């Protein structure tokens, strides 16, 4: 009889060693442990809206879920009503015309869309352009796809925009995909039409697909832009969007990708082999959310504006420099020189002030001198965080004296 103790050890695929557990997955466990110890941590870290969707969205979900035929598999391409709602939304707020039947694909969140898009266009060994600083998932998914990552610098002194002269020096014949994200996370920088025009031109000249990840364009931003506002952008560009931030629906996982029909067909080939679509009542409720008028965005932005004022006070107390023109769900600030890096300041705030903020190093080396404050906490919680940080700063100053 074989000796089971002599079995060879099981090892994961090599790609597992190329990525780490997502920072927030690990850090939020630590925050939960501190709270279990009675530390009462105020989280200003993750960008998950804390307010509910429009009431009619929830009503639609409940009504549709009560129907006996609502619980089966749905089309891989999503409900026609949802695709039409996305198209109408783009026309109304971005002045962009999209064919709902051929140029829109609903997604289980735009984060998943990063995986679908990467697998669609990138072979092992192909190059991918990833911003530094930028959303960590662009890098981790590229590694899982066994791509070669080429980071491109975004810096404060150049307005957090790509250096196109530097891009032209890269081995562009090996690069298949470029990730951009405007309004930019974490820096809050908005794009201009001129920037999108340069990106589209760059992509066309070098045969590089430009993907704009665009979930923040409605937050504290009066002029939402799409890369498709540029004439001819559909030839080379893809845009992803999401209801997570703009409609207070992060846990619903409702996103979309827009592109020319050929790109959508290719992405669907990948997506249809990974998931089985979305829950019909949620798609119907998402379609209702997309019908919200401008008053909805004004209402949620009025709340974020109040919170933003408190976040700016926090930055000032900490001696951090920030650009008041930032847009989006966060405030990004440069830390004082007295700290070795963003992780040191973030950890001191967590352990000494009992406030969790995001250290900028997780977004890349160009973020190491910055911290990010989320606006996804109540005004009362943010005020309490401000008071705790004032006490933290007072104690630090007295210690230094």
C-alpha positions, -999 to 999 in steps of 0.1 A, spaced: 0 0 0 15 34 -10 28 56 18 8 88 17 34 106 37 58 104 8 36 125 -15 53 154 -32 45 188 -18 19 209 -37 32 242 -50 12 271 -64 16 283 -100 46 306 -104 23 336 -111 12 335 -75 47 345 -64 45 376 -86 18 393 -66 11 401 -30 -22 401 -11 -40 434 -19 -29 461 6 -64 469 18 -73 432 22 -44 429 47 -46 463 64 -83 462 70 -78 429 89 -54 447 111 -79 476 116 -106 450 125 -83 434 151 -75 468 166 -113 475 168 -118 442 185 -94 453 211 -115 484 217 -93 509 198 -122 525 179 -103 532 147 -118 558 123 -112 546 88 -104 573 62 -87 547 40 -107 529 15 -130 546 -11 -162 529 -5 -192 552 -4 -210 550 29 -244 563 18 -271 543 1 -281 545 -36 -312 565 -47 -343 551 -29 -359 541 -62 -329 520 -70 -334 499 -38 -372 497 -45 -365 485 -80 -342 458 -67 -368 446 -41 -396 446 -66 -377 427 -93 -363 402 -68 -398 393 -57 -407 381 -92 -406 343 -97 -387 345 -130 -359 367 -118 -334 342 -105 -321 324 -135 -291 328 -156 -290 360 -176 -275 369 -210 -237 371 -210 -240 405 -227 -263 419 -200 -299 430 -202 -308 452 -232 -324 477 -207 -291 480 -189 -270 485 -220 -295 512 -232 -293 529 -199 -255 530 -201 -258 545 -236 -283 571 -225 -261 580 -195 -231 585 -217 -251 606 -242 -267 628 -215 -236 635 -193 -206 629 -216 -222 638 -249 -208 605 -263 -229 583 -286 -225 546 -280 -243 517 -297 -260 498 -268 -260 466 -287 -224 466 -300 -203 490 -281 -212 484 -244 -205 454 -222 -218 453 -186 -192 440 -161 -192 427 -126 -174 458 -115 -147 476 -135 -119 459 -114 -129 426 -131 -128 445 -164 -91 451 -159 -86 413 -159 -109 408 -189 -92 435 -210 -57 424 -201 -63 388 -210 -80 400 -243 -50 420 -256 -19 408 -238 1 377 -245 27 364 -220 58 386 -224 39 415 -240 44 450 -225 19 470 -206 22 506 -196 12 513 -160 11 547 -143 33 554 -112 14 563 -90 -16 544 -100 -42 518 -91 -23 487 -79 -46 463 -98 -32 475 -131 2 461 -120 -10 429 -103 -33 418 -131 -5 424 -156 18 402 -135 -8 375 -133 -11 377 -171 27 372 -173 31 406 -191 62 428 -189 53 459 -170 66 493 -181 58 520 -155 55 556 -167 61 584 -142 34 608 -131 48 636 -110 34 666 -92 57 691 -110 43 680 -143 7 680 -132 4 642 -128 4 638 -166 24 614 -188 58 626 -201 52 618 -238 89 624 -247 99 598 -221 72 574 -234 86 577 -269 120 563 -256 104 530 -245 104 498 -267 69 506 -279 69 478 -305 66 454 -276 38 473 -257 2 464 -264 -18 482 -237 -16 515 -217 -36 521 -186 -47 557 -179 -72 568 -152 -86 603 -153 -99 618 -130 -67 602 -116 -67 581 -86 -49 587 -62 -39 623 -72 -73 637 -82 -59 652 -114 -85 657 -141 -78 652 -178 -82 678 -205 -94 672 -240 -58 680 -251 -44 653 -229 -69 627 -242 -61 639 -278 -24 632 -272 -31 598 -257 -53 588 -286 -26 600 -311 1 581 -292 -20 549 -292 -27 552 -329 9 558 -340 22 529 -320 -7 504 -322 -12 505 -284 -47 502 -269 -54 531 -245 -77 521 -217 -92 550 -196 -105 538 -162 -131 564 -155 -151 558 -122 -145 592 -105 -157 617 -131 -189 626 -112 -174 632 -78 -168 669 -70 -164 674 -107 -187 697 -127 -174 687 -162 -173 649 -166 -151 639 -196 -147 607 -215 -118 597 -237 -145 593 -264 -150 630 -265 -119 629 -288 -128 623 -324 -115 590 -336 -108 577 -301 -129 545 -307 -103 534 -332 -78 527 -304 -94 534 -270 -114 516 -244 -132 532 -215 -144 515 -183 -169 530 -159 -186 520 -127 -217 528 -105 -197 522 -74 -186 558 -67 -211 578 -87 -242 560 -75 -232 548 -40 -232 511 -52 -198 497 -45 -210 463 -32 -233 458 -61 -204 453 -86 -220 471 -115 -196 483 -141 -192 486 -179 -167 487 -207 -172 507 -238 -153 502 -271 -157 496 -308 -176 465 -317 -146 444 -325 -130 451 -291 -162 443 -273 -165 410 -292 -130 400 -281 -136 410 -245 -168 390 -244 -149 359 -255 -128 362 -224 -155 374 -200 -181 347 -210 -155 320 -200 -150 336 -166 -184 346 -152 -220 339 -159 -235 374 -159 -253 394 -133 -284 391 -112 -314 404 -132 -329 425 -104 -296 442 -99 -293 450 -135 -328 464 -136 -320 485 -105 -287 497 -121 -306 508 -151 -328 529 -128 -298 544 -111 -285 555 -145 -317 575 -150 -309 598 -120 -309 634 -131 -283 661 -123 -299 668 -89 -287 634 -77 -251 642 -83 -255 676 -68 -269 661 -36 -241 636 -31 -215 661 -40 -228 686 -14 -221 659 12 -186 652 -2 -179 690 -3 -185 693 34 -163 663 41 -136 676 18 -133 708 39 -126 686 69 -101 665 50 -83 697 40 -81 707 76 -66 674 85 -39 679 58 -32 713 71 -28 701 107 -4 674 95 16 700 75 8 683 42 7 702 9 -22 695 -15 -37 709 -47 -72 723 -40 -82 716 -77 -83 679 -70 -114 660 -80 -128 626 -69 -134 607 -38 -101 614 -20 -77 641 -10 -40 635 -19 -13 654 1 25 656 2 38 648 36 64 669 55 101 661 51 104 650 88 88 617 79 108 590 62 79 581 40 41 577 38 40 544 56 56 559 87 31 587 89 1 564 82 12 539 109 17 567 134 -17 580 127 -32 545 130 -15 536 163 -13 570 180 -43 589 167 -65 558 159 -72 571 124 -65 550 93 -54 568 62 -38 554 31 0 556 26 8 567 -10 36 541 -14 10 514 -22 3 533 -55 40 532 -66 73 547 -57 61 582 -69 35 581 -41 58 575 -12 59 611 -1 21 613 -1 -10 602 19 -45 598 7 -77 606 28 -110 591 18 -142 612 19 -162 580 27 -169 587 63 -196 608 79 -190 644 88 -192 635 124 -165 608 120 -143 630 100 -146 658 126 -136 633 153 -107 622 132 -96 658 129 -97 663 166 -77 632 172 -51 643 147 -49 677 163 -41 660 196 -15 638 177 1 669 162 1 687 196 18 657 212 44 654 185 52 691 187 56 690 225 78 659 222 100 676 196 103 707 218 
